[in-house]
């Protein structure tokens, strides 16, 4: 048991570090070959920050822990909005200028509704997982089109500045891309082993471990990048990280895990966790869309998101105790 706790404590910071190197390397390679900054922000950074969730959930499903896989995906979505955007907005209120992000907010809401419909019967079958992956493929195609066409978008401008600030030679970019990916695989496997061992040792459902410890750990890259972006005034990057990550988690992460092994969960997952994810997603849409002008998430709204996340987590812990 002690070794399992040590594995979790060691793998989480290494997972964050390797994810940052992987995304940085991939962005550098894409920039070198002329990919537009908006496309890099939407696809590589927006989706790439969810690489830990994808690898962890894939390994968990492969090793017979589908609850851990689903808990990781849904818990990360909840943490991204409640903890990460909440904390980021408290530090620096977020103004939404990007037209692309305003289009993605209702898409994220619709994708969440699709997840709720699929999980109504307490399971995600392989056929439903394939549907999620097909929707993700369509969304990826749309993102590429938007990235190529919306040259003057605010997110693209912020991303261009950020890429110039962190520019590195092609060789170094390729090096960090490969090393980051390999370390992601190693650290993810270590985290899955530690999390499943702790769950078995404490007699706790692996879904709970996925919703809490694993979800927060795999969301650390989004937390770091969002806070840094917000402090630099790059509000659309901060919000884009969360929206892109949540879309990736809901569609690709759950889709891949469900395709590997059908996911069966208890009714409390729908009434507790999926409901919480849906409420956080709707709140993000209402706060960030901006029905009468640019969207904005102020400090008070950020505080509300954080408090709701604390209450949700406390309810999970109370249920275990």
C-alpha positions as CSV (number, residue, x, y, z in Angstrom):
1,X,0.0,0.0,0.0
2,X,2.8,2.4,0.9
3,X,4.5,1.7,-2.4
4,X,1.2,2.4,-4.3
5,X,0.9,5.8,-2.5
6,X,4.5,6.5,-3.4
7,X,3.8,5.6,-7.0
8,X,0.9,8.1,-7.2
9,X,3.0,10.9,-5.5
10,X,5.9,10.3,-7.9
11,X,3.9,9.9,-11.1
12,X,1.6,13.0,-10.8
13,X,4.3,15.7,-11.0
14,X,6.2,13.7,-13.6
15,X,3.0,13.3,-15.6
16,X,2.5,17.1,-15.6
17,X,6.1,17.7,-16.6
18,X,6.1,15.2,-19.4
19,X,2.7,16.5,-20.7
20,X,4.1,20.1,-20.9
21,X,7.2,18.9,-22.8
22,X,5.1,16.8,-25.2
23,X,2.7,19.7,-26.0
24,X,5.7,22.2,-26.2
25,X,7.5,19.9,-28.6
26,X,4.5,19.2,-30.7
27,X,3.7,22.9,-31.0
28,X,7.3,23.7,-31.9
29,X,7.3,21.1,-34.7
30,X,3.9,22.3,-36.0
31,X,5.1,25.9,-35.9
32,X,8.3,25.0,-37.8
33,X,6.3,23.5,-40.7
34,X,4.0,26.5,-41.0
35,X,0.8,25.4,-39.2
36,X,-1.3,28.5,-38.4
37,X,-1.1,29.6,-34.7
38,X,-4.9,29.3,-34.3
39,X,-4.8,25.7,-35.5
40,X,-2.0,25.0,-33.1
41,X,-4.0,26.5,-30.2
42,X,-7.2,24.6,-31.1
43,X,-5.8,21.2,-31.9
44,X,-2.4,20.7,-30.5
45,X,-2.6,22.8,-27.3
46,X,-6.4,22.5,-26.8
47,X,-6.4,18.7,-27.2
48,X,-2.8,18.0,-26.4
49,X,-3.2,19.0,-22.7
50,X,-5.5,16.0,-22.4
51,X,-2.8,13.6,-23.4
52,X,-2.4,12.4,-19.7
53,X,-6.2,11.7,-19.5
54,X,-6.1,9.8,-22.7
55,X,-3.1,7.6,-21.9
56,X,-4.3,7.0,-18.3
57,X,-7.8,6.0,-19.3
58,X,-6.6,3.8,-22.1
59,X,-4.3,1.9,-19.8
60,X,-7.0,1.7,-17.1
61,X,-9.6,0.2,-19.5
62,X,-7.0,-2.1,-21.0
63,X,-6.1,-3.4,-17.5
64,X,-9.7,-4.0,-16.5
65,X,-10.5,-0.8,-14.6
66,X,-13.1,1.0,-16.8
67,X,-14.5,2.8,-13.8
68,X,-11.1,4.5,-13.3
69,X,-11.1,5.4,-17.0
70,X,-14.5,7.1,-16.9
71,X,-13.9,8.7,-13.5
72,X,-10.7,10.2,-14.9
73,X,-12.4,11.7,-17.9
74,X,-15.5,13.1,-16.1
75,X,-13.5,14.1,-13.0
76,X,-11.1,16.0,-15.2
77,X,-13.9,17.9,-16.9
78,X,-15.3,18.8,-13.5
79,X,-11.9,19.9,-12.2
80,X,-11.1,21.8,-15.4
81,X,-14.2,24.1,-14.9
82,X,-14.6,24.1,-11.2
83,X,-11.1,24.2,-9.9
84,X,-9.0,25.4,-12.9
85,X,-11.2,28.1,-14.5
86,X,-12.5,29.1,-11.0
87,X,-9.0,29.6,-9.6
88,X,-7.8,31.3,-12.9
89,X,-10.8,33.7,-12.9
90,X,-10.1,34.6,-9.2
91,X,-6.5,35.5,-10.1
92,X,-7.4,37.3,-13.3
93,X,-11.0,37.7,-14.6
94,X,-11.3,36.1,-18.0
95,X,-12.7,38.1,-21.0
96,X,-13.7,35.9,-24.0
97,X,-12.8,37.6,-27.3
98,X,-12.4,34.6,-29.6
99,X,-15.2,33.9,-32.0
100,X,-14.0,30.3,-32.3
101,X,-14.3,29.7,-28.6
102,X,-17.8,31.2,-28.6
103,X,-18.7,28.6,-31.2
104,X,-17.1,25.8,-29.1
105,X,-19.0,26.6,-25.9
106,X,-22.4,25.4,-27.2
107,X,-20.7,22.5,-28.9
108,X,-19.3,21.4,-25.5
109,X,-22.8,21.7,-24.0
110,X,-24.3,19.5,-26.8
111,X,-21.5,16.9,-26.4
112,X,-22.3,16.8,-22.7
113,X,-25.9,16.1,-23.5
114,X,-24.9,13.3,-25.7
115,X,-22.8,11.8,-22.9
116,X,-25.8,12.0,-20.6
117,X,-28.0,10.2,-23.1
118,X,-25.5,7.4,-23.5
119,X,-25.0,6.9,-19.8
120,X,-28.7,6.9,-19.0
121,X,-28.7,3.1,-18.8
122,X,-25.5,3.0,-16.7
123,X,-23.2,1.8,-19.4
124,X,-21.1,3.0,-22.4
125,X,-21.1,0.2,-25.0
126,X,-18.6,-0.3,-27.7
127,X,-21.1,1.0,-30.3
128,X,-21.7,4.1,-28.2
129,X,-18.0,4.6,-27.8
130,X,-17.6,4.4,-31.6
131,X,-20.3,7.2,-31.9
132,X,-18.2,9.3,-29.5
133,X,-15.1,8.8,-31.7
134,X,-17.0,9.6,-34.9
135,X,-18.2,12.8,-33.3
136,X,-14.7,13.6,-32.2
137,X,-13.4,13.0,-35.8
138,X,-16.0,15.4,-37.1
139,X,-15.1,18.0,-34.5
140,X,-11.4,17.6,-35.3
141,X,-12.2,18.2,-39.0
142,X,-14.2,21.3,-38.1
143,X,-11.4,22.6,-35.8
144,X,-8.9,22.2,-38.6
145,X,-11.2,24.2,-41.0
146,X,-11.7,26.9,-38.4
147,X,-7.9,27.1,-37.8
148,X,-7.2,27.5,-41.5
149,X,-10.0,30.0,-42.2
150,X,-10.2,32.3,-39.1
151,X,-6.9,34.0,-39.5
152,X,-7.7,37.1,-37.4
153,X,-9.2,35.4,-34.4
154,X,-8.1,36.6,-30.9
155,X,-7.1,33.1,-29.9
156,X,-4.7,32.9,-32.9
157,X,-3.2,36.2,-32.0
158,X,-2.5,35.2,-28.4
159,X,-1.2,31.8,-29.6
160,X,1.2,33.5,-32.0
161,X,2.7,35.6,-29.2
162,X,3.1,32.6,-27.0
163,X,4.7,30.5,-29.7
164,X,7.2,33.3,-30.4
165,X,8.0,33.5,-26.7
166,X,8.7,29.8,-26.4
167,X,10.3,29.2,-29.8
168,X,13.0,26.5,-30.0
169,X,14.9,24.8,-32.9
170,X,13.3,21.9,-34.8
171,X,15.7,19.4,-33.3
172,X,14.9,20.3,-29.8
173,X,11.2,20.3,-30.5
174,X,11.4,16.8,-32.0
175,X,13.4,15.7,-29.0
176,X,10.9,16.9,-26.4
177,X,8.0,15.6,-28.5
178,X,9.4,12.0,-28.4
179,X,10.7,12.2,-24.8
180,X,7.5,13.7,-23.6
181,X,5.4,11.0,-25.2
182,X,7.6,8.2,-23.8
183,X,7.5,9.7,-20.3
184,X,3.7,10.1,-20.6
185,X,3.4,6.4,-21.2
186,X,5.7,5.4,-18.4
187,X,4.2,7.8,-15.8
188,X,0.6,7.0,-16.8
189,X,1.2,3.3,-16.3
190,X,2.8,4.0,-12.9
191,X,-0.2,6.2,-11.9
192,X,-2.8,3.6,-13.0
193,X,-1.0,0.8,-11.0
194,X,-0.8,3.0,-7.9
195,X,-4.4,4.2,-8.2
196,X,-5.9,0.7,-8.7
197,X,-3.7,-0.7,-5.9
198,X,-4.9,2.0,-3.5
199,X,-8.5,1.5,-4.5
200,X,-8.3,-2.3,-3.8
201,X,-6.4,-1.8,-0.6
202,X,-8.9,0.7,0.8
203,X,-11.9,-1.1,-0.6
204,X,-12.9,2.0,-2.5
205,X,-14.5,2.0,-6.0
206,X,-11.9,2.8,-8.6
207,X,-14.4,5.3,-10.0
208,X,-13.9,7.5,-6.9
209,X,-10.2,7.3,-7.2
210,X,-10.5,8.3,-10.9
211,X,-12.9,11.2,-10.0
212,X,-10.5,12.7,-7.4
213,X,-6.8,11.9,-7.2
214,X,-6.3,10.8,-10.8
215,X,-8.6,13.5,-12.3
216,X,-6.9,16.3,-10.4
217,X,-3.4,14.9,-11.2
218,X,-4.1,14.6,-15.0
219,X,-5.6,18.1,-15.0
220,X,-2.4,19.7,-13.6
221,X,-1.1,20.7,-17.1
222,X,-4.3,22.7,-17.8
223,X,-4.1,24.3,-14.4
224,X,-0.5,25.5,-14.9
225,X,-1.0,26.7,-18.5
226,X,-4.3,28.5,-17.7
227,X,-2.9,30.4,-14.7
228,X,0.2,31.4,-16.6
229,X,-1.8,32.5,-19.7
230,X,-4.3,34.5,-17.6
231,X,-1.5,36.3,-15.7
232,X,-0.1,37.3,-19.1
233,X,-3.4,38.6,-20.3
234,X,-3.9,35.7,-22.7
235,X,-7.5,35.0,-21.6
236,X,-8.6,33.1,-24.7
237,X,-5.7,30.6,-24.3
238,X,-6.7,30.0,-20.7
239,X,-10.3,29.3,-21.7
240,X,-9.3,27.5,-24.9
241,X,-7.2,25.0,-22.9
242,X,-10.2,24.0,-20.8
243,X,-12.8,23.9,-23.6
244,X,-10.5,21.9,-25.8
245,X,-9.5,19.5,-23.0
246,X,-13.1,18.9,-22.0
247,X,-14.2,18.2,-25.6
248,X,-11.3,15.7,-25.9
249,X,-12.1,14.0,-22.6
250,X,-15.8,13.6,-23.3
251,X,-15.4,12.3,-26.8
252,X,-11.9,10.8,-27.4
253,X,-10.9,9.7,-23.9
254,X,-14.3,8.0,-23.1
255,X,-14.6,6.8,-26.7
256,X,-11.2,5.1,-26.7
257,X,-11.7,3.6,-23.2
258,X,-15.2,2.3,-24.1
259,X,-13.9,0.9,-27.4
260,X,-11.3,-1.1,-25.5
261,X,-13.7,-2.3,-22.8
262,X,-17.4,-1.5,-22.4
263,X,-17.9,0.6,-19.3
264,X,-20.5,-0.4,-16.6
265,X,-21.2,2.0,-13.8
266,X,-23.7,2.4,-10.9
267,X,-26.7,4.7,-11.1
268,X,-25.0,7.2,-8.7
269,X,-22.5,8.1,-11.5
270,X,-25.4,9.5,-13.6
271,X,-27.2,11.2,-10.7
272,X,-24.0,12.6,-9.0
273,X,-21.0,12.8,-11.4
274,X,-22.6,13.3,-14.8
275,X,-25.1,15.8,-13.3
276,X,-22.2,17.8,-11.7
277,X,-20.3,17.8,-15.0
278,X,-23.4,18.9,-16.8
279,X,-24.1,21.8,-14.4
280,X,-20.5,23.0,-14.5
281,X,-20.6,22.9,-18.3
282,X,-23.9,24.8,-18.5
283,X,-22.5,27.4,-16.0
284,X,-19.4,27.8,-18.2
285,X,-21.6,28.4,-21.2
286,X,-23.8,31.0,-19.4
287,X,-20.7,32.8,-18.0
288,X,-18.5,32.7,-21.0
289,X,-20.7,33.0,-24.1
290,X,-21.6,36.6,-23.8
291,X,-25.2,36.9,-25.1
292,X,-25.1,40.7,-25.3
293,X,-21.4,41.2,-26.0
294,X,-18.0,39.6,-25.2
295,X,-18.2,36.8,-22.6
296,X,-16.5,37.3,-19.3
297,X,-15.9,35.1,-16.2
298,X,-15.4,37.5,-13.3
299,X,-13.9,36.9,-9.8
300,X,-17.3,36.3,-8.2
301,X,-18.2,33.7,-10.8
302,X,-14.8,32.1,-10.4
303,X,-15.3,31.9,-6.6
304,X,-18.7,30.3,-7.2
305,X,-17.1,27.7,-9.5
306,X,-14.4,26.9,-6.9
307,X,-16.9,26.6,-4.0
308,X,-19.1,24.3,-6.0
309,X,-16.1,22.1,-6.8
310,X,-15.1,22.0,-3.1
311,X,-18.7,20.9,-2.2
312,X,-18.7,18.3,-4.9
313,X,-15.4,16.8,-3.8
314,X,-16.4,16.9,-0.1
315,X,-19.6,15.0,-1.0
316,X,-17.4,12.3,-2.7
317,X,-15.1,12.0,0.3
318,X,-18.1,11.9,2.7
319,X,-19.6,9.1,0.6
320,X,-16.4,7.0,1.0
321,X,-16.1,7.7,4.8
